[in-house]
Amino acid sequence: MANAIDQTRRMLSLVTYLRERPGARISDVARAFGISEAELIGDLDVLPMCGTSFRGGDLLDIDTDGERIWWHNVDDVAQPLRLAADEATALLVAARAVATLPGLREGDRQALLRATAKLEAAAGEAARGSARLSVTFEAEGSVFADVDRAIAERRRLRISYYSPGRDAVTEREVDPIRLFTVGHTYFEAWCRLSEDRRTFRLDRVAEIELLDEPADPPPVELRDLSQGLVQPSADDPEVVLEVGPAGRWVAEYYDHDHAEELPQGGLRITLRAADPLGLRRLALRLGADGRVVAPPELAASARQAAEAALAGYSEQREP
C-alpha cells in the first residue's frame, strides 16, 4: 500500500511526467502511475503548493478541467533553485529533523542524509546557523513513523487507542492498510479486536508497538476519500449539537459534516450517525456545556438519562 514516502516519490516523478506531456489525460496519467483517478486528483491538489521558493513565489501553476491536466508555468519554475539564507536554514533544520524519525526506512534515511550534506556544502555560511537549531517531533510524529514502517514492512501493530464515543482506551492489534490525511492524519487498518476495518486518528493513539508478526489484512476495497472522511449514508439521521466554549473539543474529537460558530464562542455541530442514541453518552458528558438540538428522540433520551443520574445522585446523598 502507498505510504507518505511513496507518495512523495510519485509526486516528484509526476512533475517530470507532466512537464513532458502538456494536456495529459487524467485517466492516462493515473494508469501510468498505477493509482486511482481520485488519488491522482489528491496529488494535483498538493502540487500547486510546491515550487522553488518557501515564500510562496514561483509555485507550480497546475490545474485540471476534469479531463486533462495543464501546467501553465513550466518555463518559470525550470530555472535552477536559488535559496536565501533563511530558506536554506529552514530546509536544513527540517531535513535533519526528518532524518531522526523512528521507523524511517534506512535507505530513505541515508538518501536524506546525502542530500542534506550536499545542501550544507552549497549553503556555506548559512549552514553554520542551522547547526545551532533543532526540532523534535511530538508523539504523533512517532506514531506516524511506526505506522508508515509497519505498512512498508507489512507488520502488525499493537496500539492503545482512545475512543471518544466510549470515553475509554482499548488495547488492540491491527494490520495497517494505509495512511491518509483529511483534516487530521489517520490510518486505516484491519482490527483484530472487532474483526472489521477501522479508521484510527493518530493523535488518539496513546501507545504503539511494532510487532514481529506479519500483517495479513483481508482484501478490502479502499474508500474514495476525495469527498472527505465522513461520507454517511443518505439514510443516516442527522444529529445537531450546540456547545459552549468549554464544549468546542467535540469538533476536534468527533468527525462531523460542519461546525457553525455561535455567539459567545460556542459551536453548532452537525454530524450523522447510523445510531444517534449511541451519542447519548456524549450528551451526558457535556452537561451544562452543550445540548442536543436534533433529533428530538435523542434530546429526550439524553434528558431522561440526565434526570435519572441526578435522581440517583440525590438518593445517595440523603442520610
Secondary structure, 3 states (H helix, E strand, C coil): CCCHHHHHHHHHHHHHHHHHCCCEEHHHHHHHHCCCHHHHHHHHHHHHHCECCCCCCCECCEEECCCEEEECCCCCCCCCCCCCHHHHHHHHHHHHHHHCCCCCCHHHHHHHHHHHHHHHHHHCHHHHHHCCCCCCCCHHHHHHHHHHHHHHHCEEEEEEEEECCCCEEEEEEEEEEEEEECCCEEEEEEECCCCEEEEEEHHHEEEEEEEEEECCCCCCCCCCCCCCCCCCCCCCCEEEEEECHHHCHHHHHCCCCEEEECHHHCEEEEEECCCHHHHHHHHHHHHHHEEEEECHHHHHHHHHHHHHHHHHHHHHHCC
